[in-house]
Amino acid sequence: MNLHEINQRLEQLTANPSREAVFDLSFALLNWMNIEPVTDSKPQLLAPQTQKLKDYLFPAPKTVQAQLYRLSAEKENIRVRFAVLKKIKKEYISQLVDNDPGLGSYQAFMKNLDPSVTTHFIPSQPYFIHFITTPDYNQLMLVFNLGDQKRIVSFRKRFTQTQYNKIIHKWEGIGKKPKPEISEILWKSLDIKEVNKEFYKLIKERFDALLGILSASNTPILKQERGEIITKQFAVRLIGRYIYCWFLKEKGIIPESLLSSEKIRQTEKFYQTTLLPLFFKTLNTKVQDRTLSADAIHAPFRNIPYLNGGLFDESEEDKFFETLEPEDWLLPFVEILESFDFTVDESNSQYQQVAVDPEMLGRIFENL
């Protein structure tokens, strides 16, 4: 089993979401990590230790038992549990990870310790990893914890560049390592700082490329004293607006298809016909005041709400570049967004999802 084959299983899960496909991807990851699976790779049903967790778990088809399983063999250093949660919520994940294994987990001995500190003995309890999905069966989340601190990575559609090149490579064969080494490798592999650093670097490169395009456009404003400032403001706002819309897409407020690279390829003058109407005639216009046509092009806009935040106000610099056709720049920019995982939950010291979170918007506006 190699990463390319595992990635194919993830793509198959996206194309045909199912309980069986999620299990198939899970056992492929166990193989990569050299964790022996349960006999015949048949998930072993477990009984939740708390009523609250039972309430949070989605019942299995036919049997209606709460879906909590063990995927790893009994005596493995890493014990892998698989849960189908009704919703992906911090409270649900905490109940599963913190309370259910309880003092039976290796991580329980690591509470309130710095991640770099190792205890002078190795407890006999297994190291727990939690695999989580939802009743949609269209994604797989892995949760690692160190005491009550959690780091989470989500696999959807296909591995992102960061997941493929910088995270999962470090997990190869980890199942046979000593528990302190397992803990250190897994914890460090999910350092969100590396994800944010890589994302900002790529966005900065696209920002510089956009400035180059705008400077070569011979727009009259470039000849004015404030031309350089206005050009930079326009570039920052365009990037910020698109990324903000990307987060709205994650929340289900904007249809995913409306912002995709495939949409750009299929739409002539995407910036003029789709993006500007989305920004100014939709997000910045009250529903009762909208003048969008009822044709197929604007159909996806109908259920998008009005946002009164100022970000989508049509500004002075927008008018200077209203005839811009930046599709050749937009396409690689959006492909970068598609290569990262995004979350609308801001990370904190106790709960970190390895994904670009809303705080990145502030960094973009402040530093570009």
C-alpha positions as CSV (number, residue, x, y, z in Angstrom):
1,M,0.0,0.0,0.0
2,N,1.4,3.4,-1.0
3,L,0.1,7.0,-0.6
4,H,-1.0,7.1,-4.2
5,E,-3.3,4.1,-3.7
6,I,-4.6,5.5,-0.4
7,N,-5.3,8.8,-2.2
8,Q,-7.3,6.8,-4.8
9,R,-9.4,5.4,-2.1
10,L,-10.1,8.9,-0.8
11,E,-11.1,10.0,-4.3
12,Q,-13.4,6.9,-4.6
13,L,-15.0,7.9,-1.3
14,T,-15.7,11.3,-2.7
15,A,-17.2,9.9,-5.9
16,N,-19.3,7.4,-4.1
17,P,-19.7,8.1,-0.4
18,S,-20.6,5.1,1.7
19,R,-19.9,3.4,5.0
20,E,-17.9,0.7,3.2
21,A,-15.7,3.2,1.4
22,V,-14.8,5.0,4.7
23,F,-13.8,1.7,6.2
24,D,-11.8,0.9,3.1
25,L,-9.9,4.2,3.4
26,S,-9.4,3.6,7.2
27,F,-7.8,0.2,6.8
28,A,-5.6,1.5,4.0
29,L,-4.3,4.1,6.5
30,L,-3.7,1.4,9.1
31,N,-1.7,-0.5,6.5
32,W,0.4,2.5,5.8
33,M,1.0,3.1,9.5
34,N,1.9,-0.6,10.1
35,I,-0.9,-1.1,12.6
36,E,-2.3,-4.6,12.5
37,P,-6.1,-4.6,11.8
38,V,-8.7,-6.6,13.6
39,T,-9.3,-10.1,12.2
40,D,-10.3,-10.2,8.6
41,S,-10.4,-6.3,8.7
42,K,-13.9,-6.6,10.1
43,P,-14.6,-3.7,12.5
44,Q,-15.3,-4.8,16.0
45,L,-18.3,-3.2,17.6
46,L,-17.6,-1.5,21.0
47,A,-20.0,-0.4,23.7
48,P,-19.8,3.4,24.6
49,Q,-18.7,3.9,28.2
50,T,-21.0,6.9,28.7
51,Q,-24.6,7.5,27.8
52,K,-23.7,11.0,26.5
53,L,-21.4,9.5,23.9
54,K,-24.0,6.9,22.9
55,D,-26.4,9.8,22.3
56,Y,-23.8,11.5,20.0
57,L,-23.2,8.4,17.9
58,F,-25.2,7.6,14.8
59,P,-26.9,4.2,14.8
60,A,-25.7,1.5,12.5
61,P,-27.9,0.4,9.6
62,K,-30.4,-2.4,10.5
63,T,-29.0,-3.1,14.0
64,V,-29.4,0.6,15.2
65,Q,-26.5,0.1,17.6
66,A,-24.3,3.1,18.2
67,Q,-21.5,3.1,15.7
68,L,-18.3,2.8,17.7
69,Y,-15.7,0.3,16.5
70,R,-12.2,-0.9,17.1
71,L,-10.2,-1.2,13.9
72,S,-6.8,-2.3,15.3
73,A,-5.7,-5.7,16.7
74,E,-5.9,-6.1,20.5
75,K,-2.2,-5.8,21.4
76,E,-1.1,-3.1,19.1
77,N,0.8,-0.1,20.6
78,I,-1.7,2.1,18.7
79,R,-5.4,1.4,19.4
80,V,-7.6,2.8,16.6
81,R,-11.3,3.5,17.3
82,F,-13.7,4.5,14.6
83,A,-16.8,6.5,15.4
84,V,-19.8,7.8,13.3
85,L,-20.8,11.0,15.1
86,K,-24.1,12.6,14.3
87,K,-22.3,15.9,13.9
88,I,-18.7,17.2,13.9
89,K,-18.8,19.4,17.0
90,K,-16.1,20.1,19.6
91,E,-18.4,18.8,22.4
92,Y,-18.9,15.5,20.5
93,I,-15.3,15.0,19.7
94,S,-14.2,15.8,23.3
95,Q,-16.7,13.3,24.7
96,L,-15.3,10.6,22.4
97,V,-11.6,11.3,22.9
98,D,-11.4,12.6,26.6
99,N,-14.1,10.7,28.5
100,D,-14.7,7.4,26.8
101,P,-11.2,5.8,26.9
102,G,-10.7,7.6,30.2
103,L,-7.7,6.4,32.3
104,G,-7.4,3.4,29.9
105,S,-5.4,5.5,27.4
106,Y,-1.7,6.3,27.2
107,Q,-2.5,9.9,26.7
108,A,-4.2,10.1,30.1
109,F,-0.7,10.0,31.6
110,M,0.4,12.9,29.5
111,K,-2.1,15.5,30.9
112,N,-0.7,18.9,31.7
113,L,2.7,18.0,30.4
114,D,4.6,19.9,27.8
115,P,4.7,17.9,24.5
116,S,8.5,17.8,24.6
117,V,8.5,16.2,28.0
118,T,8.5,12.4,28.3
119,T,7.6,10.5,31.4
120,H,10.3,8.3,33.0
121,F,8.2,5.2,32.4
122,I,6.0,3.9,29.6
123,P,2.5,3.1,30.8
124,S,1.1,-0.2,29.5
125,Q,-2.1,1.5,28.2
126,P,-2.4,1.8,24.4
127,Y,-2.0,5.0,22.5
128,F,-5.4,5.9,21.0
129,I,-6.1,7.4,17.6
130,H,-9.7,8.2,16.7
131,F,-11.1,8.0,13.2
132,I,-14.3,9.9,12.8
133,T,-16.9,10.3,10.1
134,T,-20.5,11.5,9.8
135,P,-23.7,9.9,8.5
136,D,-22.9,11.4,5.1
137,Y,-19.8,9.1,5.0
138,N,-18.0,11.6,2.7
139,Q,-14.9,12.4,4.8
140,L,-12.6,10.9,7.4
141,M,-11.2,12.9,10.3
142,L,-8.3,11.7,12.5
143,V,-8.0,13.0,16.0
144,F,-4.7,12.9,18.0
145,N,-4.6,14.1,21.6
146,L,-2.0,14.8,24.2
147,G,-3.8,15.0,27.5
148,D,-6.8,17.3,26.8
149,Q,-5.1,19.0,23.8
150,K,-6.3,17.8,20.4
151,R,-5.1,18.1,16.9
152,I,-7.4,17.1,14.0
153,V,-6.8,16.5,10.3
154,S,-9.6,16.0,7.8
155,F,-9.4,14.0,4.6
156,R,-11.9,15.0,1.9
157,K,-11.9,14.7,-1.8
158,R,-8.1,14.1,-2.1
159,F,-5.1,14.7,0.0
160,T,-4.0,18.3,0.1
161,Q,-0.4,19.1,-0.8
162,T,0.5,19.6,2.9
163,Q,-1.2,16.3,3.9
164,Y,0.5,14.4,1.1
165,N,4.0,15.8,1.4
166,K,4.4,16.9,5.0
167,I,2.0,15.0,7.2
168,I,1.2,11.4,6.1
169,H,4.8,10.7,5.0
170,K,5.8,10.9,8.7
171,W,3.3,8.3,9.7
172,E,4.8,5.5,7.6
173,G,5.4,2.4,9.8
174,I,4.7,4.3,13.0
175,G,2.7,1.5,14.6
176,K,5.8,-0.4,15.6
177,K,7.6,2.4,17.3
178,P,7.7,3.0,21.1
179,K,4.7,5.0,22.5
180,P,6.7,8.1,23.4
181,E,8.1,8.3,19.9
182,I,4.6,7.7,18.4
183,S,3.2,10.5,20.5
184,E,6.0,12.9,19.4
185,I,5.8,12.1,15.7
186,L,2.1,12.3,15.4
187,W,1.8,15.5,17.5
188,K,4.5,17.3,15.6
189,S,3.2,16.2,12.2
190,L,0.0,18.2,12.8
191,D,1.6,21.5,13.7
192,I,-0.9,24.0,12.3
193,K,1.9,26.6,12.0
194,E,3.4,24.7,9.1
195,V,0.1,24.7,7.3
196,N,-0.4,28.5,7.8
197,K,3.2,29.2,6.8
198,E,2.9,27.2,3.5
199,F,-0.5,28.7,2.7
200,Y,0.6,32.3,3.3
201,K,3.8,31.8,1.2
202,L,1.7,30.6,-1.8
203,I,-0.9,33.4,-1.5
204,K,1.9,36.0,-1.3
205,E,3.4,34.6,-4.6
206,R,-0.1,35.0,-6.2
207,F,-0.4,38.5,-4.8
208,D,2.9,39.5,-6.3
209,A,1.9,38.0,-9.6
210,L,-1.4,40.0,-9.6
211,L,0.5,43.2,-8.9
212,G,2.6,42.5,-12.0
213,I,-0.5,41.9,-14.1
214,L,-2.2,45.1,-12.8
215,S,1.0,47.2,-13.4
216,A,1.1,46.0,-17.0
217,S,-2.5,46.7,-17.7
218,N,-1.9,50.4,-18.6
219,T,-4.9,51.5,-16.5
220,P,-5.0,55.3,-16.3
221,I,-4.8,55.2,-12.5
222,L,-1.3,53.8,-12.7
223,K,-0.1,57.2,-14.0
224,Q,-1.5,59.0,-11.0
225,E,0.4,59.8,-7.8
226,R,-1.6,57.3,-5.8
227,G,-1.6,54.7,-8.6
228,E,0.7,52.2,-6.8
229,I,-1.3,52.4,-3.5
230,I,-4.6,51.9,-5.2
231,T,-3.3,49.0,-7.2
232,K,-2.1,47.3,-4.1
233,Q,-5.4,47.9,-2.3
234,F,-7.3,46.4,-5.2
235,A,-5.1,43.3,-5.1
236,V,-5.4,42.8,-1.4
237,R,-9.2,43.3,-1.5
238,L,-9.7,40.9,-4.4
239,I,-7.7,38.1,-2.7
240,G,-9.4,38.8,0.7
241,R,-12.8,38.8,-0.8
242,Y,-12.3,35.5,-2.6
243,I,-10.9,33.8,0.5
244,Y,-13.8,35.1,2.6
245,C,-16.2,33.7,0.1
246,W,-14.2,30.4,0.3
247,F,-15.0,30.3,4.0
248,L,-18.7,31.1,3.2
249,K,-18.6,28.1,0.9
250,E,-17.3,25.9,3.8
251,K,-20.3,27.0,5.8
252,G,-22.7,26.1,3.0
253,I,-23.7,29.8,2.4
254,I,-22.2,29.9,-1.1
255,P,-22.5,26.9,-3.5
256,E,-19.2,25.1,-3.8
257,S,-19.5,24.9,-7.6
258,L,-19.7,28.7,-7.9
259,L,-16.1,29.3,-6.9
260,S,-14.3,26.2,-8.2
261,S,-11.5,26.1,-10.7
262,E,-13.8,24.0,-12.9
263,K,-16.3,26.9,-12.9
264,I,-13.6,29.3,-14.0
265,R,-12.6,27.0,-16.9
266,Q,-16.2,26.6,-18.0
267,T,-17.2,30.3,-17.8
268,E,-16.3,32.9,-20.3
269,K,-15.1,36.1,-18.5
270,F,-15.7,34.5,-15.1
271,Y,-14.6,37.7,-13.3
272,Q,-17.1,39.9,-15.1
273,T,-20.0,37.5,-15.3
274,T,-19.8,35.7,-12.0
275,L,-17.4,37.2,-9.5
276,L,-18.4,40.9,-9.7
277,P,-22.1,40.1,-9.5
278,L,-21.4,37.8,-6.5
279,F,-19.5,40.6,-4.7
280,F,-21.5,43.7,-5.5
281,K,-25.0,42.7,-6.7
282,T,-25.4,39.8,-4.2
283,L,-23.3,39.9,-1.0
284,N,-23.5,43.7,-0.9
285,T,-27.1,44.1,-2.0
286,K,-30.2,43.4,0.1
287,V,-32.3,40.6,-1.4
288,Q,-35.3,42.8,-2.2
289,D,-33.0,45.3,-4.0
290,R,-31.2,42.8,-6.3
291,T,-31.4,43.2,-10.1
292,L,-29.7,39.9,-11.1
293,S,-31.4,38.2,-14.0
294,A,-33.2,34.9,-13.6
295,D,-31.0,33.1,-16.2
296,A,-28.9,30.0,-15.5
297,I,-25.8,32.0,-14.9
298,H,-27.2,33.8,-11.9
299,A,-29.4,30.9,-10.6
300,P,-26.9,29.9,-7.9
301,F,-27.0,33.4,-6.4
302,R,-30.7,33.2,-5.4
303,N,-30.2,31.8,-1.9
304,I,-27.0,33.7,-1.0
305,P,-27.8,36.2,1.9
306,Y,-26.8,39.9,2.1
307,L,-23.7,40.7,4.1
308,N,-23.5,44.1,5.7
309,G,-19.8,44.1,6.6
310,G,-18.2,46.6,4.2
311,L,-15.8,44.1,2.6
312,F,-18.0,44.0,-0.5
313,D,-18.7,47.7,-0.9
314,E,-17.7,48.7,-4.4
315,S,-14.7,50.9,-3.8
316,E,-12.7,53.5,-5.8
317,E,-10.1,50.9,-6.9
318,D,-12.8,48.5,-8.1
319,K,-14.1,51.1,-10.6
320,F,-10.5,51.6,-11.9
321,F,-10.2,47.9,-12.7
322,E,-13.8,47.1,-13.7
323,T,-12.8,45.9,-17.2
324,L,-10.1,43.6,-15.9
325,E,-10.1,40.0,-17.2
326,P,-7.9,38.1,-14.7
327,E,-9.0,34.5,-15.4
328,D,-5.4,33.4,-16.2
329,W,-4.4,34.6,-12.7
330,L,-7.5,33.4,-10.9
331,L,-7.3,29.8,-12.1
332,P,-3.9,29.0,-10.3
333,F,-5.0,31.1,-7.3
334,V,-8.2,29.0,-6.9
335,E,-6.2,25.8,-7.4
336,I,-4.1,26.8,-4.4
337,L,-7.3,27.2,-2.3
338,E,-8.5,23.8,-3.5
339,S,-5.2,22.2,-2.4
340,F,-5.7,23.1,1.3
341,D,-8.3,22.1,3.8
342,F,-10.3,25.0,5.4
343,T,-12.2,25.2,8.6
344,V,-14.6,27.8,10.0
345,D,-13.6,26.9,13.6
346,E,-10.7,29.0,14.9
347,S,-8.0,27.0,16.6
348,N,-7.0,27.4,20.2
349,S,-4.5,25.7,22.5
350,Q,-6.9,22.9,23.3
351,Y,-8.4,22.3,19.8
352,Q,-6.4,22.6,16.6
353,Q,-7.7,21.5,13.2
354,V,-4.9,21.2,10.7
355,A,-6.5,23.5,8.2
356,V,-6.6,27.2,7.2
357,D,-8.9,29.0,9.6
358,P,-10.5,32.4,9.6
359,E,-7.6,34.0,11.4
360,M,-5.7,33.8,8.1
361,L,-7.9,36.5,6.6
362,G,-6.6,39.0,9.2
363,R,-3.0,38.0,8.4
364,I,-3.6,38.5,4.7
365,F,-5.1,42.0,5.1
366,E,-2.4,43.1,7.6
367,N,0.7,41.7,5.8
368,L,0.2,41.6,2.1
